[in-house]
Amino acid sequence: MAKKTPIEINICWPAISSTIRVMPISPRLILSATGIAFARWHHLSGSSRRDCPQGAKQMAISPPPFKIILGSSSVARRQILLEMGYEFEIRTAGIDEKAIRKEKPEELVTVLAKAKADAILSRLEITDYKDAEPTLLITSDIVVVHEGSIREKPTTQEEARQFLKGYSGSHITTVNYVHVINLKTGKTTGGLDKAEVYFYQIPDEVIQNLIKEGIVFNVAGGLLLEHPLILPLVEAVIGASDSVMGLPKALTEKLIQEALTEEEF
């Protein structure tokens, strides 16, 4: 069995700047930079404290010759897209997600992401985009899967408590679908991304504080990976942390480039 390598994680959260140590279950663990929480392989010799970055970590990208509409009110998705170096405007779908049901998580996130796009498109004048520079509409959806059950945003305190207690000493899978439409050409593309999160025991006090704070009601499965109360209790993330947060960078960049190709649907 391969020796487990400790990981050093710096937390950059309002009024908090600290370093924690996480022991992954596998040396294949990937926890990508987010600007809110970031990790590096580190053998923890010498000083373990690193300064938090000044502002969000930006990729060196020139201003792109296209515009982006992000169809989401999620703070995490906005942050991730900013880290990718993009400027964008925000539109929200305002759909009743509970009215759309599918048994398989992959099917559910796919139809929800597309339904969000359809709702936003219905309020746009598409002809305005045909003779202008390309504009991409990006929507996405994420669910948490725990022990075979799909978990969306909890609606009550008891449901949130049940979700979080279930994660304690266990693991979950996140399933994402990202949907991209080129409003100029009509080209549509999309794709799925998954990640796994393994947890240490989550104390009841932490669960109660998260519920009291209320943020768990705004995220799929009540799970906010980058929250300073949750992050120290994460044993490992297999996949990309930005995928767990709701917008996988690598997939999103791939879909953006695909949507900008000249082929039209």
C-alpha positions, 0 to 999 in steps of 0.5 A: 500500500502506497504511503499516504502523503499529507496535504497542506491547505491554506484557507482564505475565508472572510476573517480567517487565514489558517493552514490545515493538514489533510491526509488523503486516502490516496496519493492520486488526490487532486484538490485544485486551486480555487482562490478560496481554498487551495492545496499543494502536495507538501511533505510538511517539513519546515514551515507549514504556513503559507500566505493567502493569495491576494484576491482570486487566482487568475489564469493569464488569459487575454480578453476573449473575443466573445461574451459570456452569460452565466445562467446562475446565481451561485457565488461559487460558480461566479468565483470559479469563472472569474478565476478562469479569467472571464468576464460575464453577465449574470442571468437567473433561470428562476425555474422550479427545479423540484418539478423536474424529476429523473431517477438517475443523477446524470439524467437529472443534472442534464435536464435541469441544466438544459431547463435553466438554459431554456428559461433564460433563452425565453427571456432573451431576444435571440436575433440581437445576438446573430449579428454581434460577436459570439455570446455564450450562455453557460448553465449547469447543475449539480447533485450530491449522491450519498449511498445511492440517493440523490441529494439536492438543496435541503429544504428543512433543518431536519433534512440538512441535519440528516444529510450532514450526519450521513456524510460523517465518516462516509463519502459522497459523489458529486455529479455535474452537468455543464451546458453551453450555447453559442447564441450567435450560431446556435451551437450547443454542447455539454458534458458531465463531470464527477468527483468524490469527497471522503469525510472524517467524523463531523461533530454535531456542533459543526452540523448545528453551526452550519444549519444555524448559519443557513448557507447549507440550504443554498447548495446541493446536498447541503455541502459547501466544501470550501467552508472553514468548518467543513474543509478540515473534516475532508479526508480526501477529494478525488477529482477536482474541487471546483467540480464539487463547488459546482463548475468544473474548470477543465470541462467548462473550458473545453465546452467553451472552445467547442461552442466557439468552433464554426460548425453550426447545429 
